[in-house]
Amino acid sequence: MLMSERDQRAIPGSFVITCVVALGAAVWAPLLEAQDQAVPPRLAGFDAYMEKVLKDWNAPGVAVGVVAKDKLVFAKGYGYRDYDQKLPMTPQTLFQIASNTKLFTAVAVGMLVDEGKLDWDKPIRQFVPSIQFYNDDLNNTVTMRDMLSHRTGITRHDLIWYKADLSRKDLFVRLKYLEPVAPLRQTYLYNNLMYTASGYVIESVSGQTWEDFVRGRIFKPLEMNATVFTVQEMKKNPDHAVPYTEKRDSTDLMQIPYYEDTAGMAPCGAIISNIEDMSRWLIARLNEGRYAGRQVIPAQVLKATAEPAIAQVNTDLESRGYDELLNPVYGLGCSTASYRGHFYVQHGGALSGFFSHVSIMPRDQVGVMVFVIGDHCGMLPGVITYNIYERWLGLDQTPWNDRRLESHTRGKKADQDARSKVGSDRVAQTKPSHPLSDFVGEYEHPAYGILKIDLKDDQLQFDFHNIRLPLSHYHYDRFDTPDDELWGKWSVNFSISPQGAIDTAAMSLDEAAVTFTRKVDAELLDPQVLDRYVGDYEDPTGGRFRIIRKDDAQLIVVIPGQPQIHLIPAKPRQFRIKEAPDQMFEFLLENGAVKTLKIIAPSGEYLCPRK
């Protein structure tokens, strides 16, 4: 999934509808109404169960579908698709299915593999030379299977794309800045950016956008006519879900904004669908790619997606002692496991206000879809899914609802208690090292983009990916935002260069600290300006050295017999070096021309005249 309930809370601050579609809905409506009235015998008592579940979780609305062999045998909405307007949930209600998009992307890649245009297990650079990872080892080794199974050793970095106005290509080129935290193919590390990059690979190889490829090769032959890619398209259909969450420390429901910045990251989580359309996807998966008598998806492609690629942890068993779900293994866009002895293939999805869970038991020829509204209901799709399978298979019902509800309740209480103790580590009676105006500026990171700090009414203002909040002094050079109901709390710790300037801003993002460096004046990156400093210089001993400019607008000091020194822009005419950050290189002007390079070091100043 894009973000689990825990992930969302951890992040500071997670087709045009035509008459043909309308006709399709009308054709299905009588069947679905009949299904609402005639619950399959295997699901006897399920409506009463759902009534209790919705009440227990304060869930605004849930949609459920069950596919058996090649039919949608049960489809029903519970509660409301729009809680405030009291509009009922239906099997036609459109949802953001989030990371259940991933299997569509994996299948699309598989179709290109089947055509010989890609390969699961050859380095992806053989097919897309422009792809760049953090180092040459990854460049020469990473495959499509690695990217689609979350085994590259690179962690999530979700706040690169979250609320960022970045294109798919923009996200693709940022891969080269992501340092691995584990060796390749040894650890499962969920990574949405690898699916975004896979979508760009599809475009590079096929000549079609990811959207056009998926729509033409999967949606159209499966008659998924209501399924779209954007919230704007979704809203043209009146039967769409509205996101909600519980207000903090209460059970009051509040509507929250849709997550709409999906253009760049679409291949990892932008599909919007409903129970009707997704049932056709499950029918194809349960029947080796066949739908309505046609082979829509090559059987070998579907088989490849479920092949084990990287082991996952038995989380419930190891942390809580639950042994119903055992030995999960991630494949390509889906995870497989044993659920009480039955082969189980599943994936979850989460975006602001929505959770989805889509799964099949292929040997039992049954599949389940559960869509849930409510950020506070992150564990509910799994609870409902397991209950349906147990009823369908004639198994005793595991008390999943009681288990997960207890965990959720305890977590909510722990969050409330934790917030009451905020500030316990604060050092009293400290002041910022500089006037607030000195902190103002833009700080940048090559992958995460720009953190902007402004000053308004004597208070610093935080702006990151269009999340705008005030900053208050915490202690020393640390400033915190309020703990916002929607965006959570962010903390920024500023650092000072050896020359005494506010130089960097560090924040804890995703699974690691990220350091943003103050953005320099544009003129320091202007080749025409830099060329003024290029030339030969003489050190105080009489030795000659040269300053050159590379094509990437960077000055380099070339000293015979020594490694090259890269000058890092700091201020107009002033540069630093990575090897000795306490030194400063300053170019001195006479009558507008550079005459001398002054090197300022802790031991003193050295003048190097230009020759």
N, C-alpha and C positions, 0 to 999 in steps of 0.2 A: 504494500500500500504506500501511498505518498506519505501520509502521516497518520500514525495511530493516535488514539486519544491521548496517550502519554506524550507522544512526540509533539502534538499540537500545543499542549500546555507547557512543554519544555521550551519551545521556541519563544524567545522573549517577545513580549508583546502579547500555527500550520494552517440541413437542407431547408432550405426554405420549405415550409409545410404546404403541400399542394393538395388539390382535391383528391388526388390518388391516395395520399396518406389518410385523408379523412374517410375515404371509402374503405380503406383497409381497416380502420378502427371500427367502422360500422359493421363490417363483415364479421369481425371477431366478437363484437359485443354480445350477441345472444349466447354464444358458447361460454363466454366468461361469466355471464350472469347465471347460466345453468351450473357452472362449476361452483360459484359462490353458494348456491342453494344445495348442491349435492356434493358434500365433502366426501372424498374417497374413503371407504371403510377403514383403510389403514391409518387415516388421519382423524379418526373419531376422537372427539374431545379437544381437538386442536384450537377451535375457536375460543373455547373457554380458557384454554391455556394462554392464548394470545391476549385475551382481555386482562388477565392477571399480569402478564409480562409488561404490557403497555403501562399499566398502573404502577407497577413496581419501579419501573425505570423513568416514569414521567415522560415517556416517549411521545412526541407529537404525532408521528405516523410511521407505519411500516408497510412495505409491499413484499409479498411472498409468492414464489412460483415453484412448482415441482414439475419436472419433465421425467416421463418414464418411456424408455425406448425411443419412439419417434413421435411422441405426443406431449403437449402441454396438458397435464391432467389436473392441475390445480393452480389457480391464479387468483389472488385476492389482496385487496388493500385493507388495512386496519388503521383507524384513526384518520388524521388529516394530512393532506399534501400541503395545505396552507393553514396553520393553526389559528391565526388571527381571524381569517375569513371563514373558518370552519368549512373549507372545501374538502370533500372526501378523497382519500387515497384510492387509486384504482390501479389495475394491472397495466394501464396505458400511461400512468404518471411517469414523466421523464425525470431521471436522476443523473447527477454526476457520479459515474461509477469509479472515478479516480483510477487507482492502480490496477483495476481489472481491465484497463486498457492494455496493460503490458503484454498479455498473451496475444492480443491482436497484432502487436508489433513483432513479437517473436514469430508468429505464423507468417507474417508478411516477409520477414527475413528468410524464413524457411522456404517460401515459394521461390525466392531468388536463388537460394541454395539448390533447390530442386531443378532450376533452370541452368545451373552451372555458372551463375553470375557472382555468387558468393560461396564461401565454404565455412562450415561450422568451426573447423579446427585448424585452418591455416591462418597465419598472421593477417589481420585485417588490412594492414598497410599494403599487402599485395594487391588488394582490390581498390582501396581508397588511400592513395599515397599521402594525401594532405592531412591525415589524422596524426596528431602528435600527443604523446603522453609525457609524463614527467621526466623520463630518462630513456636512453637508447635500449636498455634491457626490455622495458615495456613496449617500446616502439616495434621492436623486432620479434615480439612474442605474443602480445595480446590478440586473442581471437574473438570472433562473434560469440562463441559459446561462453568465453570468459565474461564478456560484457553483459550478456543476457542472463547470466546465472549469479551475478553479484560476487564474483570471486577474483576481481582484479587486485584486491588488497587496498583499494581506495574507498574511504568511508563516504558518508552521505553528501555532505556539503550542500544541503538543501537551501540554505539561505543565499546561495549564489543565484538561484532562479526564483525564489519566493518573492513575489510582488515586484520582481525586477522586469523592466521593460526591455527584454533582451530577445533577439531573434534566435532561431534554432542554430544558425551559423555562429552567432555570438557565443552561445553556450558550448557549441562544439569546439571552438578554438580555446576555450578556457580549460579543457582537459589537461593541457600541458603544464598547468600550474598546480595540479592536485598531487601532492606527494603521497605515496602509498604509506599506510601504517602497518601493513602486514605483507608477507610474501605472496606472490601470485599463486592462486589456486589452493591456498591453504586455509582460508578463513572466509566465512559467509559475512559479507559487509554490504548491506542493502544500499543501492546507489541509483537514484532516479536519473542522474545525469548520463549514466551509461545507456539508458533507454532513449533519452533525448538524442544522444549521439548516434544510436542505432537508427533512429528515424532519419537523421541526416545521411547516414550511410545508404539507406533505402533510396532516398532522393538522388544521391550521387550516382548510384548504380542503375536505377530504373529510369531516371529522367523525369519522374513524376514526383510531385509533393507527397509526403507521407499520407496526408489526408486523401488525396486523389487515389493513391494506390490502395489504401484500405477500403475506401468507399467503393471503388470499382471492382476489386478482386474479392472482397469479403462481404460488405454490406449488401451490395446489389444482388449477387446471386443467392444470398440468404434471405432476401426480401426484408432486410432490416431498414424499412423505409422511414421510420420515425427517428432513427438514431442520427445524432448530429455531433458537432465538435465544439461548439461555443455556446455560452450562456445566451448571447444575443439571438442565435438561431433557436435555442430552446424556448425562449420567451414568446416566440411566435406561435407556439402551440399552447393553448390555454391550460392544458393538463400537464403542469410541471410542478415539481416540488420546490418548497421555499425553505431555506436553512434556518435552523433555530439552535439555541443552546440554553441551558439553565443559567440564570444569573448566579454569580458567585455567592456562596454561603446561603443560598436559598433554593426553593424549588420553582421560582417564577421563571417562565419561559420568555426569552426575548429573541426577536428576529435579528439575524446577523447578515452581513454582506455576503453575496456570492464570491467565491474565488474565481475571478475572470481573467487573470493574467496567464492564460494557458497557451498562447500562440507559440511561444518558444519551446515549452516543455510538453507539448501535446502528446508525443509518442509514449510518454511515461504515465499520462493520466488525464487526458482531456475528453474522452468519449462520454457522451450523455445518451442514455438509453432507458428502456423500460422493460418490464417483465415479459411482455409480448415478444419484443424483438430479441431479447437475450435468450428466450426459450429456443429460438431457431439456432442460435450459436451453440447452445447446449445439445440440441438434437444432432447437429453436425459432429460435435465432439464425441457423442455417445455412439455414433454410427460411422466411425472411421472416415469422417469428412463428407459423408453423403447427406444430402438434404433434398427432399421432394423428388427422389429418384435420380438425382444428379450428383456427380462427384465434384463438390465445390472446393474442398481443400484436399490436397494429396494426403493419403493415409500416412505415408512415411513422414510427412511434416508434423502432423499431430503426434505421432509416436515419438519423434525426436524431442518435442517440447517436454514430454513427461519423463525422459530418460534422466537418471540421476547425474547431477553435475557437481554439487557441493553439499556436504552434510550440514544440517542445522542442529540446534541444541534441543534436547528434550526438556524444554523450559518448564512445563507444568509438572513433569515427573520430578525433576531435580529440585525445583523451588517449592512445590506444594504437595508432591506425592500423588498427583493425579496420573493414572496410567492408561486412560482411554485412548489417547492419541500418542502414538509412539513412532520414533525414528523418522522425523520429517527430513526430507531431502529436497533441495531446490533444483528444478530443471531449468526450463527456459520460459519465463513468464508464468510459471505455476509451481506449486510445491506439492509433493506427494508424501503420503504417510500411511500408516495403518491405523484405522479408527475401529477399535474393538474387533480386530481381525479382518476388516474389510478395506480393500484398496481404495484410497481416498485421494482425490486431486483437487486442489483448492487454491484460491488467492483472495486476499482482501483488498479493500480500497478505502481511502479516507481523504476528503477535502473538507474545508470549512462547512460544518453543518450536515455533512453527509457521510454515511458509511455503507459499504457494500460488501457482500460476501457471495462469491460464485464458486460452485463446486460440483463435482460429479463423483459417483462411484461406478466406474465403467464396467466392472464385472457384474455388478448388480443392476446395471442399466437404469440408473436413476440419477437425476441431478437436481440441485436446489439453488435457488436465487433468493437472497434476502437483502432488501434495501431499507435503510433506517435513517430517519431524520433526527438530528440532535448530537451536538459535540459531546454531550455527557453520556451518550449511549454507545461508546466505542466497543464495548464487549458484547453488546446485545446481538449483533448479526451472527456471531459464532454460537451463542446460546440457543438461538432459534434454529440455526442450521443443524446442530447436533440433535436437537429434540425431534426434528422432522425425520432425520435418518433413523433414529432409534424407533420411532413409531412405524416408519415404513418397513423396517427390517424385522419388526416384532421383538425388539430388545427391551429389556427393562430400562426405564428412563433414569438417566444420570441427573442428579440435582444441579445441573449447570447454572440454572438461574439463581439458586440460592448461593452457590459458590461465588459466582461473578458479582452478584449484587453485594455480598458481604465485602468482597475486595474493593469494589467501587466505593461503597459507603466509608470504609476505613480510609481509603485514599483521599476522599473528599475531606474527611475530618482531619487527616494529617496535613493537608494543604492549608486548612484554616488555622490549625495550631502553629504551623510553620510561619505563616504570615504575621501572627501575633508576636513573633520573636525577631522580626526584621530589625536589623541595626545593632544586634548584640555585639558585633565585632567592630563597631564604629569607634574610631579614636577621636575622643572629644577635643574640642578647642584647637583644631587644626585649621589652616587656611590654605587656599590654592597658592602655588608658588609664583603665579603671575597674575596680572590683572585679567579679568574675564575676556577682554577684547583680544588678548594674545592667544586664546584658545580657538578663536573663530577662524574658519577656513574649511577647505575641502581636503579630506584624507582619503587615499585611494589604496586599493588592493587589486592586483591584476586579475583575480578571479571573482572576488566579491563586489567589486565596483567602488562606488563613492559613498563615503560617510560625510555628511555635511553638518557642520556646527555653526549655528548663527547666534546672534545676541539680540534679545528683544526685552525691553523694559528691565534691564539689569539681570536677565536670566538667560543662561545658555539654552539653545534649542537644538534638539536632536532630529535629524532627517536621514533615514536610511531606507532605501527602496520605497520612498513615499510614505513611510511610517513616521509621522511627525509628533513629537512629544517634548515637553519641557525637561530640562536637566537641572537637578539640584545638587549642590555640593554635599558630598558624603564625608570624605576626609582626604587630606592632602590633595592629590590631583585626580581623585576619583569623583565622578559625577554619575548620579542615577536618575532614571526617569521614574515617574509614578508607576505603581503596579496597576496598569491600565486593564480594565475589564475585558477589553477585546485583544489588545496587543501585548499584554503582560509587562514585565519589568525588564529594562535593559540597563546595563552598567558599563560605563566607559572609563578606562583608566589611561590617562595621558602620561607620556614620558618626555623627558627633557634631553636634548642633545648635549654632548660635551661642551658645546658653545653656549648653552643656556637657553636655547629656543625650544618652544613646544614643538615636538618633532613627530611623535607617533600617538596613535589612539588604539588601544587594544580592547577587544570584546570577546566574550565566550560565545561562540556561535557553533551550532551543530555539536560535534564531539571534540572540538579543540579551540584553543584561543587563536584569534585572528588579529594580526597587527596591520593597521592601516597607516600609511606614511603620508605626511602632509604633502599635498600636491604642490608642485613648484610652479613658478610663473611660466606661462606658455613660451616666453621668449627664450627660456633656457633650453627648450627643445627645438628651437628654430635653427635649422642648418646654417642660415645666413648669419645669425648671431654667433653661433659656435665657431664658424669659420674665422671670425676675428681673432680667436685665441690660438689657432693652428700656427705652428712654426717651430723654429729651433730656439732653445734656451740654454743658458749656461749656469751650472750650479756654482756655489761659492768656492769650490775647489778648482774650478776651471773646466770641469767635465761637461760635455755637451749631451743634451737629450732632446727629444722631439715630442711635440704634442700633435696628434693626428685626429681626424674625425672619421668614424665608421659610418656606413650607410644608414645605420639605425639612429642617427643623431646623437651619438655618444662620443665624448672626448676620451682619448686614451693617451697615457704617458708612456713613451717608449724609451727605455734606458738600455743601452747596449749591455747584453749579457744578463739582463734581469727580466723577470716576468712583467708583462704589461700591467699597468695600473689603470683601472677604469675610474674616471671622475664622475661623481654622482652630483647632479645639480642640487643646490641648496637655496641660494639667493642670487640675484643678479651679480654676475662676475665672481661668485663664490661657489666652490665645489668641495665635496668631501670624498673620502675613499673608504671602501669597505674594510680594507686591511688595517686601517688606523683611524677609527671614527673621531678620535680626539684631535686630528689634524684638519686644517682647512687650507685649501688652495684658492688664493684670491688674485685675480688679474687686475693690475693697476694701470690706469690710463693716464696718458699725457696728451693734451690737445685732442682728445677723443680717440686716440690710438693706444693699443696695448703695448706697453714698454717693458713691464716687469711682471713676473710671477712671484707672489709672496707666499711662502709656505709657513703657516702658523701652527706651531707644535707646542706641547706643554713645556719643552725645553727652551723655547724662544722663537724668533722669527728669522726666516732665511729669505734673502732676495736673490732671484734668478733672472737676470736681465735677458731680454729677447735679443737674439743675434740676427 
